[in-house]
Amino acid sequence: MCVAAENSIVVNAGGAAAPTPNTGGMFVRSVPTSTVENNYFRGNEGRLAGALLLSTSGTTMFATVRNNTFVDIITTSTVDGSLRTNLDADIVNNVFHGDIRAISAKLSPAVTVHSNDFYGYSMGVYRTETVLHATANSLNSETFASGNIEALPGFIDPNDVHLLASSQLLSTGSCSQAPASDIDGDLRPIGGGCEIGADEYNPDWLLIFEDDFESGNMSSWSHTLPAE
C-alpha cells in the first residue's frame, strides 16, 4: 500500500500553478493501492477535479480516501467535482464544503461512500455518467452509500478547520474506517466516537481567550478561564 498523502495541508495549488490543469490539488495515478487521509484541501482549482484526482492506467487499482477536509474548492468542469475517481475507492469520513459538486465517479469504478459531510454544493453531491444525486439522503438510498449527512461543519473560523464543541460532525464518523490519529496527531476517538474530517475534536487543544470566543476579539489570551 502507498500512503499517497497524509497529515498535509494542500492550499491554493490550482489554476496555472497546478501540477496538471486537470486537478488543482493532488493527482494520484497508477498506484495499485493508495491512501489519502487526514489532509486539508483549501482553495484549490482544477478542471476535472478541483482538489483530488484518482486515476488509473487501465489495471485494477484501489484507493482509500478518508478523514480529509475539502474547503472552498473550485471545479471548472460542470460534470465533475472536488474529488474525481476513475478507480475503485472507499470514500469515508470526509468533509466536502463548497464547490459545484463533491464527488464524481467515472469509468464505472466500484465506489463506496460512507459517513461524509456535504455542505454548500450547487450541482449535487455525487455523479456518475448515468446517475446524479443532488442530496446526501438521495445518495444514501444506494447500496454502496450510508451515513452521509449535510451539515454546516462548525469550524473555528474560515481559516481554521479545527472543530468547535458545537459541531455536528462530532462522533458522526466511522471509527472502524478512520485513521488511528488526526491531522494534529491526536488519537481517535477522543470522545464518544470519531469525527468526520481531518480534525478530531480535542477540548484541550483550544486556547482560552480572555474575552471568550464569542466576542470575536482574539487580540489577547491567557490560560485562565474567563469569568462566567
Secondary structure as GFF3:
##gff-version 3
##sequence-region A 1 228
A	DSSP	beta_strand	2	6	.	.	.	ID=ss1
A	DSSP	beta_strand	9	11	.	.	.	ID=ss2
A	DSSP	three_ten_helix	15	17	.	.	.	ID=ss3
A	DSSP	beta_strand	26	29	.	.	.	ID=ss4
A	DSSP	beta_strand	33	37	.	.	.	ID=ss5
A	DSSP	beta_strand	40	42	.	.	.	ID=ss6
A	DSSP	beta_strand	45	46	.	.	.	ID=ss7
A	DSSP	beta_strand	49	55	.	.	.	ID=ss8
A	DSSP	beta_strand	62	66	.	.	.	ID=ss9
A	DSSP	beta_strand	69	71	.	.	.	ID=ss10
A	DSSP	beta_strand	74	75	.	.	.	ID=ss11
A	DSSP	beta_strand	81	85	.	.	.	ID=ss12
A	DSSP	beta_strand	88	92	.	.	.	ID=ss13
A	DSSP	beta_strand	95	99	.	.	.	ID=ss14
A	DSSP	beta_strand	103	105	.	.	.	ID=ss15
A	DSSP	beta_strand	111	114	.	.	.	ID=ss16
A	DSSP	beta_strand	117	121	.	.	.	ID=ss17
A	DSSP	beta_strand	126	127	.	.	.	ID=ss18
A	DSSP	beta_strand	132	133	.	.	.	ID=ss19
A	DSSP	alpha_helix	136	140	.	.	.	ID=ss20
A	DSSP	beta_strand	145	146	.	.	.	ID=ss21
A	DSSP	beta_strand	155	157	.	.	.	ID=ss22
A	DSSP	beta_strand	160	163	.	.	.	ID=ss23
A	DSSP	three_ten_helix	175	177	.	.	.	ID=ss24
A	DSSP	three_ten_helix	213	215	.	.	.	ID=ss25
###
